[in-house]
Amino acid sequence: MRRRSALPGLGLALGITWLWLGLIVLVPLAALMLRPWELGVAGVWASVTEPRVVAALGLSFGAALGAALVDLPLGLLIAWVVVRYRFPGRRVLDAAIDLPFALPTAVAGLALTALYAPNGWLGAPLAEMGVKVAFTPLGVAVALAFVGLPFVVRMVEPVLRDLGPEAEEAAAVLGATRWQAWRLVVLPALGPALVSGVALAFARAVGEYGSVIFIAGNRPMESEIAPLLIVARLEQYDYAGAAALGLAMLVLSFAFLVVFGLMQRRLRRGVA
Amino acid sequence: MRRPTEEAPWLRWVLCLAAVGVAVLFLVLPLVAVFAEAFRRGWGPVAKSLSDPDALAAVRLTLLVAAIAVPVNLVGGVAAAWAIAKFDFPGRRLLMVLIELPFSVSPVISGLVYVLVFGAQGWLGPWLEERGVQVVFALPGIVLATIFVTFPFVARTLIPLMQDQGRTEEEAAATLGAGGWRMFLHVTLPNIRWALLSGVLLCNARAMGEFGAVSVVSGHVRGETNTMPLHVEILYNEYQFVAAFAVAGLLALLALVTLAAKAMLERAG
């Protein structure tokens, strides 16, 4: 429904908004869309299919997907406990969830490296079990799971809060066990929120830089993430190559987000 | 007796312990590690590395960048929220999507786009160089990249709230003859102040802590174009671990203050 608003200021507000958006976001992003083609179509293709680039893209997207899938059960557990139970320390737990949002990425990177290094608090016991985390692809995934966790929790929490007890009561009255009620009533209702949480965690993780480069070890073909390759290309003044890789990352993430969107739509239809 | 929609007490305990365990091991322990590493040899080295001239220059630059970037995004964010929440106009949905765009872009790409425009081989780079203006590897580039990565914070905290509040109060003020600015200052602003403050806090925390985008456009000149997060990286790569974790601890403190303030604002609002 469109109706004329009696309020003033639309012209001024829109003017400021488009100026701000255009200068800061749209013009620079246009450069990212246009610059790669200086290499020609074949040149762009060659530049994003170099073995080292393919390995880096594979690591960035693979580790991001893995990390988001690890965040799914962990985030669901934390959201469930924070919304449904009352226990001492619940407030602190709720506040701690936002730590990865608030902590600057370089600080997180340093801290995770110190923790998971072979002589770190967590790295030492893990090393004794034969698991190396820091300076391996596993370390990349751990850092990405850290930055992504709050997205899952914060997407699930409001849905869980709005989900009143009625449906679960009905399930119990009809003779469902608690586990059946949870699996057949609660989980499907949370499905769309879980998918968007995972999608957000994934989108954030794909491009993540600061919290990863310290723990990754950055060995080409093994633990080198795609954003780091962009930086390397810029340092060699290969602007077009850097832009081509940046554009490839955006196109790939967009494709993944479309898939997540389709999954969400299907889950939503299942609920309704 | 236990209600049928509740889990058995033992299960509740297990789930609570598991959640707290995950949070402590995965979320809190990194924070503790920062301070433990910084204070490994006591206060002395921490105080010394924080009073180092390069560290002080990094703190000053970080404060300066945030002092420019946050007001720019405050004005833009409020204008965008006013237009989107209070009016219907063609392109409204597109505008909402575009404002969120910087959040879905890698920080490195956020810096890259400015190098493509203002760098030595950028669209405007040579033209600016002839006139002696340096954007990339200087303060303007750092500020621009910071504005880009913190772009959506204010608008996205305000839009849902202002949409919920509708426009009846403003329309009443307009009917009573209030002008645009008077209406905004006396009707709209008091309604959105806590959300606005919360958006500004988040924007500021990200502006001071941004690493990837700033790293691409900074050039890493010690004492000149190094922000605090970049200074942390340099110290770490030089194996000055205590100094690196001391500066990192300062940034972590900023994060903690931001979280505490945000929690308080949520209770106030």
Interface residues (C-beta under 8 A of the other chain):
Chain A: M1 R2 R3 S5 A6 L7 P8 G9 L10 L12 A13 L14 I16 T17 W20 L21 I24 V25 L26 V27 P28 L29 A31 L32 R35 L74 L77 I78 W80 V81 V82 Y85 F87 G89 L93 A95 A96 I97 D98 L99 P100 A102 L103 P104 T105 A106 V107 A108 L110 A111 L112 A114 L115 G120 W121 L122 A145 F146 L149 P165 E168 E169 A172 V173 R178 A181 A203 V206 G207 E208 Y209 G210 F214 P227 L228 I230 V231 L234 Y237 Y239 A242 A243 G246 M249 L250 S253 L257
Chain B: P4 T5 E6 E7 A8 R12 L15 C16 A18 A19 V20 V22 A23 L25 F26 L27 V28 L29 P30 L31 A33 V34 E37 V72 V75 G76 A79 A80 W82 A83 K86 F87 D88 F89 L95 L98 I99 L101 P102 S104 V105 S106 P107 V108 I109 L112 V113 Y114 V115 L116 V117 G119 A120 Q121 G122 W123 L144 I147 F148 F151 R167 E170 E171 A174 T175 G179 G180 M183 F184 A205 M208 G209 E210 F211 G212 S215 V216 P229 L230 V232 E233 Y236 A244 F245 A248 L251 A252 L254 A255 L256 T258 L259 A260 K262 A263
